[in-house]
Amino acid sequence: MDPEALRKICLSFPGSYEDYPFGPETAVFKVRAHTAAGARQEAKLFALSSMDPQDFYVNLKCEPSLAVQLRAANPEITGAWHMNKTHWNGVRLDGALPDSMVRDMVEDSYDLVVAGLSRKQQAQLGWARLGAPDA
């Protein structure tokens, strides 16, 4: 996994975009959806990364019980620095984890964030929760 591969994964999801609110060293990937009024757009963070090949990591949202399991099984996964460690994992991207696992964790983070949006916003993104009844 390299910074460009992570960028490609993060930007592959509907409504996702890249921002640099903390300076050029830290990429923040957000999902954007229209508010109920439809005029303004609301953005929610789903990934934050150093994008530095020498110190490459990404912070990802994670369901709390899964976060504990992932940290116990993988020394590359810890509580995310400067974030709520109950809900966010810090993932060191030094090649020890398979790219497919990283992609799954990014997708899970995106899904958790989109699940918190309104049904209308989810529909605008073309996202549907598995097993959810049609509205």
N, C-alpha and C positions, 0 to 999 in steps of 0.2 A: 504494500500500500504506500502510495506517495501522495503529496498534497493535491496533485492534479486529479488523481483517481478519487480521492475523497470529495473534492469539489464536484466532480462529475456525478457521483452518487447523490450528494446532497441536492444538487440542482435538478435531478431527474424526477422529483416529486412535484405534483401539481401545486402551483402557487408559491413554490419555493424561490428564494432569492438570496443573494450574498450581500452582506453589509460589513462595514469596518468602523463601527462606532468607537472602538477602543484604540484605533490607530492601525497602521498598515501591517502590523505583525499578527493581528488576531482577526480571523474571519468569523463572522457570525452568520449562521444560516437560519433564516426565518421562513415561516409560511404566512402568506398574506391572504386575507379573506375580506370581503366586503362586510361592513357593519349592517345592522338591520335597516338603516336608512338607505344603504346602498351607495352613498356618496363617499364617505371616508373608508379607508381600509385599515384594518387592524392587523398587526404583525405579531407573531409569537415565535420565540426562539426555540429551535429544536436541536441545534448543534453549534458548538463553539470550538474553534481549533486554532492552534498556534501557527499552522501552515509552514513551520520552520523544519526543514528536513533533518536538522541536527537535534531538535527537541520537539518531535512531532507527536501530538496528542489531540484527542477530541473529547469534549464533554458532551454526554448524551443523556437525555431523560430516560428513566427506567422505572418499571413497576418495582416498588420497594422490596418485595420478597425475592424477586428475580435478581435484583441488584446484589443482594446478600449472597445468593448462590453463585453469581458470576464472579464476584470478588473472591470468594472462597476457592474457586476452581482455577482462577487465572491471576497470577501475580501482576499482570499488565493492567488489570482493572482495579481501580481504587475509588474511593469517594472523590467526587470532582472538587478540585481546588476552588475556593471562593464561591461555591454553590451549595445548595441544600443537599447534603450527602445522603439523605434518605431517598431522594428522588433523582439524583444525578450521579452518573458514573464518570470518572476520568479514565480514558482508555489510551494507553501508550501505544503508538503505532510504529513499532520498531521491527515489524516483520514476524514477531512471535505468534500473533493471532492470524488465522486464515482470513483472507479478504472477504470471503463469503460470510464469516461471522461478523466482521465489522459492518458489512452491508446490512445484515439482519438487525444489528443493534441500531444503526442509523434509521432504518425503516421503522423499527419499534418506537424510537424516539419521536419521529414524525407522526406516527399513528396516535401516540399518547397525547401529543399536543393538539392534533386535529380533533381527537375525541372530545376535547374540552371546548371546542367551538360550537356554535349553535347548529341545529340541523340544517338551517338554510345555508349557512356558510359551508358546512360539510358538503351539501349538495352542489354548491357553486364550484367546489374543488373536484367534484366527481368522486367523493370518498364515501364509502358506506361501511359501517361497522359490521363485521361478520356476525351473523346470527341475529342481527337487529331486525325487528319487523319493519316493513315498508310503511312510511308515513304518508 
